[in-house]
Amino acid sequence: MIVAIVAALLGLASSSALAQTGTVTGTVLSAKDNKPLAYANVMIVGTTMGAMSLSDGKFEIKGVPIGVYTVRAMMMGFGNAEKPGVVVNAGATATVAFKLDEKVVATVPDIVVTADKAMVEVTSTEVRSGVTSEQVLDMPVDDVVDAIGLKAGIVKTGDDMHVRGGRSNEVQIQIDGVPVSDPLGGGSVDVGMLGTSGSEIVSGGMDAEYGDAQSAVINIATKEGGATFGGEVRYFTDDFGRSDKTYTNFDRLSLGFGGPTWWKNLRYYISGEATWGDTENTTIEPREEHKITDWLKFRQRQTSAYNVQGKLTYKMARMKVDGEAIYSQLREDDYINNWNIEGYVSKVWYFQGLVVAGPPVNGREQFQFDRLRSINHGPWADEKDPNKQAAQLNVRPVDVIDLVRDPNTGQQYVVTYYDYRAADFRFGSQVVTVVWDEAVQGPGGSVSYKPWALFEGFQRGASDFKPFLTAPQGADSSYVPFNSSTTTPETRAENLQLKLGFSHNITSKLLYTLKLSRLDLRSKSSVLDEFGEQKDPASFSTAGLPVTLPDGTYLNAGVSNAVWYTDDDFPYFVTAYDYPFYSDQHSLQYLFKGDVVSDQFKGHRIKTGLQVLYNDLNDDERVNPALTRIDEYGRVQQGLNVNTYENYNAEGAVYIQDKWDYEGMVVNGGLRYEWFTVGNNSQVQIASSEIDQSVDEFKWNLSPRLGVAFPITDRDKFFFHYGRFTQWPSRFYLFRTQDPVGSTGTLGNPNLEPELTVSYQAGISHQFTDDIAANFVVFNKDIYGLISSTRVTDDSTGVQAFRFINRTYASSRGVELSLEKRLTRRLGFEVYYTYSFADGVASDSDFGRSAEGLTHLPTEEYPLNWDQRNTFNVTLRLQDRNKWGATMIYQYGSGLPWTPVDRFARLNDPTWENSRRLEPTHKLSIQGRKLFNVYGRELTLFFEGRNLLDEDVLLPNGDAPTAFPGLVAANMDNGSYLTETGEYGGAYLQDTDADGRDDFNPVFDPTIWETHRLWRLGLGFEF
């Protein structure tokens, strides 16, 4: 009873209290777009009562005592709002609506959080190494590829890079993930030092996304504009003001800058680089100097290279669009040792001789054709006034009587020519009369004259050479000045890549990228004319040109032999005519590439993609380009030996790979399908029973990849990878001419299959500290179907030629050790050591070009030309931030193999192949820099020293340099000079002491060496 009474009293009190309060409700919206604002604070001023708005912007405050109040709404990033005079009645609801204006309450400096990437990626089965743009710029190297060449597993010989024992053409170059290598095996577009943001090489364990590369893929990333404007300019030189104080007359100017644009989210970056130099082996070709002022002069260098790169990027919340153009240009006059001599050569002329046929008729002399006459060059030829020349040579009209046989009837009859003029050359008391020119009737009865000089030039036996050491003394008027370096080809290349990229993060776990590229590569090599333009094939200066004699006889090979070495006393140095080679190459490639990456399935990262290429390829190469021959179709061919074709072909690939993380083990598995068409080159043009005439126009292959990584800790892993890597042969091997008579070299073969590498690797990676990590990798590669050559015979003509085939093989194996330390506490270093074997049957595609052909393979493998057993590279970095820095690079390579040659053996022992070793090499280079602060900007002074030990580092095939065209009065030694004497530089063989035995005549070819010691100074400024 008591309990019931108490409960009734409490209920009555509660009801009375509720009757004295009310409720305040409402919404909080953004004044800008009327969208609800969640989590805004709403309070009744002067009380502790309040509420928070929900996701729909609504709020509710209950139990507000009756009265009149001011209600306030507040939210971060918005200004406060108040509603005064809000009346709260007992048991009623008062409604209030707020619209808040955006407001910046305060600004604070940006906080940038950076973190170093883990040095060991414990889920990866690839062997991947890279260099940043800052590292490259602080190294004594000329490009990012040189910096990459210091990594483990790489043997670099000159410009050739061999990765884990593969041939140099097995490395694919990419820029921002798009291949830029020439399908014809030439060059690629180049990016300046300030245009790259870093590069990396995948040298082992390549996933299925990588194709058409057997050894490695190098990807160069280009820079993008930042949030603020900035840039840098750099200048390097080894020319210290005097001709005797320069090394290679080298100058390089680099510029790069970028930043935001007036269009929100659109950024740009532009870089450019110009490099000029004469190289260590400077030609003696005179180059015109251009004078601007007394102290500012310039002239064309032996090599001039330019490149420009421009990139636009537009970023949105989940999408990015970028467009880029990269243009590079090269102009290079190569030094050719046996084409670099100056002096005087005696010149000869050939005319049709005349002999008196009888007494004059009507006052005009009567002649008949005689043998051809050789006349020495002299003052008569240098006389520019035709009237004085005619008076000196007694040029006058004559009649020429010729006995002609009718080819149809065999009947002979006399023909009299009334339109010739004769000239007299006097040699003491002897007079030689020749046909000087022919009168030609012109419009309106005018008469002009067609010269009848049948030859003007140089001939072995008739022309001797006086080198510059004795000239001009002793050189009479029959000698003319000659500089062979002015008759060598100049190479001009222009390369352009246009690229468009698009990436879209559909969700945080699904990304796709699309890339379009147009790659245009042009390269032309030709001798220059008097105006500095490259000659067309028919314009080359040479002997042996077709000629028509005055009697109408046509001589396809002319009246002289096409011999470049005129004097037997100088059989190595070219003393006549233009270098007999012409090349014009053009590759146009269109590429589409699309990739999708998905993390939507737990524990799986799936990646798939498609790549399609279309090639438009043109090649025109001619040996003896000025000469002509009749081809198998009866057409006149310009050039005795020709490789010319135009081909269109398509190719592509599709792949899928999965990175599966399962209970502490990561499995990387993938499959790549590649296809290739031979385009319009579908017929084999050589008729030989040794060759299958049918062509498989569509080819394909599958490349499986499997890798397993076992992360031991977050800093340690063990990994293994197996893969089959295929690479289509250079299109040059497939499509080059099939003409067995006029080919410039080995015949193409459209039936070539892709080369195949089966690779295994296993390794352990460990990160000791945040800054130090090490890798240990063992690898094994078996390489099949390498391109080589063999002899074939054309059944219809009996002509023997050589043709490319897939027949040889190779293998490599080795151990890679690397130790890296990031640049911290003023010190950083990279140490790479490789112990490897590279063995095989053939070091290049010319193997098999012999009289026997590739009829059988050797019974064992021999060391390949790049079989460097021990490679050791150290890069040491020292830097006191914003004060000074230095980078030292030391490179050691054990001796490369070379093949001794017995010049007296009929057939050299095949077991001698690469049986000896060169001396090991040591190279030390350094870059030092001192930094200054100039009005808040960074100014840097540089000095660089290259090959400070001044080592003689032999380039590939430097043990036996060749001479082109082949010698006439002597022979190149083909390596026996090194075999017998131990001396480098090569020699030619000629009996100089008349003992009936050939003697070595050293040529001391400087092009066999890498660049020797040099110093450079530089200046850099960041803005």
KAKAUR-V548278 format. One line per field, one symbol per residue. phi: phi as a letter, one per 20 degrees, with the letter a starting at -180 (. if undefined). psi: psi as a letter, one per 20 degrees, with the letter a starting at -180 (. if undefined). burial: I if it has 24 or more other ideal C-beta (glycine too) atoms within 12 Angstrom, else O. A space follows every 10 residues. Layout:
BEGIN
phi->???
psi->???
burial->???
END
This chain:
BEGIN
phi->.fffffffff fffffffffd cccdcrccce ffcmefdemf edcegncdea bdfefenecb demegfqdcd dcdcbfncff cccemeeddf mddddccdcd efbefadcgf ddddbffgfc efdededccb cefffffedf cdaffffffe ffnddddmee dddlneffee dedcclndfc fffeneebfd dfgeeddpbb cddamffffe blbedacddd eefcfefcfa abccccbddd ocfeccdcle bcdcbbbare dfegmdccbc cbbcccadmf defeffcfed decfdccbbf efccccbccc cdccdcgccb cccbcccccc ccdfecgedc bcrccfdccd cffccfdrfg clmdfdccfc ffdecffagg fefeefffff ffdlfbfbdc dceddffedm febeddeddd ddcdddcmee dddcfeacfc fdfmnfcccd fcfeabrcbf ndcdcdfffd eefndefeec fbcfffdefd eccccbcdcc cbcbefcfcb ccccccbcdc ccbccafeef endffegfef eaemfgbdfg enfddfemdb eedeeecffc feefcamfge bcbbcbcccd ccccccccdf dgncddcbac ccccdddcbb cbelffecbe efenefdeof cccbacccbd babcbbbcdd dclncdddca bcdccbdeme edceedebfe cfffcffccb bdcecbccdd fecfccbdbb bcbdddbffg fgfedfgdff edffafffbf efeffccdcc bbaccbdfcf dcbccccdbb cddcmffbcb eccfffdmfe bccfbebebb bbbrcdcbcc cffclmcbbc ccccdbccdr ecebfefoeb femefbegeb ecgfgdfefc ccccdddcbd gmcbabcdcd cccffefbdf cefeefbfff ffgledcfff dccccbcdbc dceclndedc ddcccdlfel feeffgmffb fdccfffdeb cfeloffffe dmeeonbddb fedldncfdf cfdlffffdf fefbccdbcc bec
psi->ggghggghgg hhgghhghij raqpraqorp hgjkqqoqkq ppqopirjpa rpqahjiqrp orkpqqaprp pppqqpiqqq qqorkopoqp jrpppppqop qqpogqqqqp oppqppqpio oiiqjqopqr qrhhgghjqm rirhhhghii rqjpooocip pppljrrhjj pppqokjppj qpijjcbrqq prhjiqjrqq poiqkpriip rkphgrpppp pqqqqahqpr aqqqpqqjok iqhjkqgjlp pppqppqrar rippjpqqpp qqpppqqirh npqjpppppp pgahioqqrp rhpppqqppp pppopagjqp pqqqpppqpp opoqpogjkm qqbpppqqqp qoqqqpiaqq pkjpqprqpa rqpppqqahh hiohohghgh hhjlpqqrpp ppoppphgii qqrppppjjq qrqpppnciq poprogrppp paqjjqprpo qkoiqobqpp hiprporihi qipioaiiqq qpohiijqqp ppqppppppp qpqongaijo qqqpppqooo pppppqqqai jjqpqrgiiq prrjqqqprh jippohjajq qmphohpiim ihppkqrqpl pppopppppp ppppqpppkh ppjpoppqrp ppqppopppo ppplhirqrp aijjqppoph ppoprpqpqq raqqrpqpoo ooljpppoqr pppqqpqjci njppipopii pohqpoipqr rpoqppqppn ogaijqqpqq ppqppqpqqp hghgirqjoi gjqicqqroi jqrqqppoqq qqrpqpogai ipqqqppqqp pppqkqpaqr pqpohhijpp aqqqrohrrr qqqapppqpq pqnqljpqqp pppporpoqa hpiriipimr hhamhqqqir qqprhknogp poppoppppo pjgrqqpppp ppprpqqroq poiiqhoqph iiolirqrqq qpppqqpqqp qqooljqopp pqqqpqlhil qnoprpjiim qrpprqqgjr qqikihghgh ijqrirrqpq nijkjjpqqp nqiloiiiqr papqqqqrpq pp.
burial->OOOOOOOOOO OOOOOOOOOO IIIIIIIIII OOOOOIIOOI IIIIIOOOII IOIOOOIIII IOIIOOOOIO IIIIIOOIOI IOIOOIOIOO OOOIOIIIII OOOOOOOOOO OOOOOOOOII IIIIIIIIII IIIIIIIIII IIIIIIIIII IIIIIIIIOI IIIIIIIIII IIIIIIIIII IIIIIIIIII IIIIIIIIII IIIIIIIIII IIIIIIIIII IIIIIOOOOO IIIIIIIIIO OOOOOIIIII IIIIIIIIOO OOOOOIIIII IIIIIIIIII IIIIIOIOOO OOOOOOOOOI IIIIIIIIII IIIIIOOOOI IIIIIIIIII IIIIIIIIII IIIIIIIIII IIIIIOIOOO OOOOIIIIII OIIIIIIOOI IOOOOOOOOO OOIOIOIIII IIOOOOOOOO OOOOOOIOII IIIIIOOOOO OIIIIIIIIO OOOOOOOOIO IIIIIIIIII OIIIIIIIOO OOOOIOOIII OIIIIIIIII IIIIIIIIII IIIOOOOOOO IIIIIIIIII IIIIIIIIOO OOOIIOIOOI IIIIIIIOII IOOOOOOIII IIIIIIIIOI IIIIIIIIII IIIIIIIIII IIIIIIIIOO OOOOIIIIII IIIIIIIIII IIIIIIIIIO IOOOOOIIII IIIIIIIIII IIIIIIIIII OOOOOIIIII IIIIIIIIIO IOOIIIOIOI IOOOIOOOIO IOIIIIIIII IOOOOIIIII IIIIIIIIII IIIIIIIIII IIIIIIIIII IIIIIIIIII IIIIIIIOOO OIIIIIIIII IIIIIIIIII IIOIOOOOOI IIIIIIIIII IIIIIIIIII IIIOOOOIII IIIIIIIIII IIIIIOIIIO OOIIOOOIOO IIIIIIIIII IIIIIIIIIO OOOOIIIIII IIIIIIIIII IOIOOOOOOO OOIIOOOIOO IOIIIIIIIO IOOOOOOIOI IIIIIIIOOO IIIIIIIIII IIIIIOIIII IIIIIIIIIO OOOIIIIIII OOOOOOOIOI IIIOIIIIII IOIIIIIIII IIO
END
